[in-house]
Amino acid sequence: MASPGLLSGAHLALALGLAAWTLLFLARLVLTWYPQLDPNQGKLRWLGALTEPLLGPTRALIQPIGGVDVSPVIWVGLVSLARELLVGQQGLLTQALRQAQLAALS
């Protein structure tokens, strides 16, 4: 069984990483309200570089609905689901961490 310290670090890193992805996709969602801003140009280029590898293929599968790009909404939902399943209160990694902590106490 993995040590509680190792699991705790992995849990924190994964929780922070998934939270960051959620924020990035939320930022892209807000940018869809301003079509004149291009996330692949200028100061927003970093946002486009981090999110477009996932949003591009999603757009190819799911076309805009009524002219609105829904791919950021889909990714916010998917990342939120992954976060809950892995590091939420009843998440897999959270449960493994609790088991490791209990095992270390006994």
N, C-alpha and C positions, 0 to 999 in steps of 0.2 A: 504494500500500500504506500502511496505517496505521502510525503511528510506534510503536515499542516502548513508549514512555512512556504513550501513550493506551491501547494494548491492555493494558498492565500494570495501569493504574488500573481499566479495565473488568473485567479478570479478577478483581482483588481485590474490587471492589464486588459483582460477581455471586457470587463464592464466599462472601462474608460474608452477603449477602442470602439465598442458598439455605440456608446453615447456620442462619441465624436462623429461617427458615420451618420447617426440620426440627425445631428446638428447640420452636417454638410448637406444632407438631402433636404432638410427643412429650408436651408438657405436657397437651394436650387428651386424649391417649391415657391418661395417668395419671389424669386427672380422671374418665374413664369408670369407673374402679374405685371412685369415691366418688360415687354418684348423688345423695347429699344436697347436694353442692356444685354450685351453678349457676354456670357460667362467664359468664353474662350478667347476674349480679347482684353487687353489692358490689365488693370489691377485685379480683375476677377479671374484671370487666367488660371491661377492655382486651384480655384474652386472647380472650374471646368476640367482641369487635368485629373483631379481626384475623383470626380463623380461621373464623367462622361463614359469611361470604360464600362460602367454598368448601365447607365441610362440609355446609351446608344442602341445596344442590342434589345433592350426592353421596348424602346420606341418601334423597333422593327417588328416586334411581335404584337404589340398593342398600339394601334394607331391612336392619335389624338381624338378625344371625344368632344364633338362640338367645337373643334379648333383648340381645345385645351389639352396640353401635354400632361397626362396622368402618371407618367413613369416615376417622377419623384415621390408621388403619393404611394405608389406600389412599393418602392424601396424603403420609405419610412415605415410602412407596415411590416415588410419582411424583416428589416433590421430590428424593429421593436419586438416582433415575435421571437426572433433568434435570441435577443437579449433576455426576454422573459423565460424562454426555455432553458437557457444556459446559466444565467447569473441572477435570475429573479429569486423571489423568496422561496419558491419550490423548484428552482432550476437544477439541472443536472450537476453542474459544478458546485453550486451552493450545497447541495445534499452531500456530495463527495467530501467537501470541506468539513461539513459538520460531522460526518462519520470519522474522518481522520482526526478531528479534534477530540471526539469522544474516545477513540482508540488510544490517543496519546495520553489522555487522563487516566485510563485504566491500566 
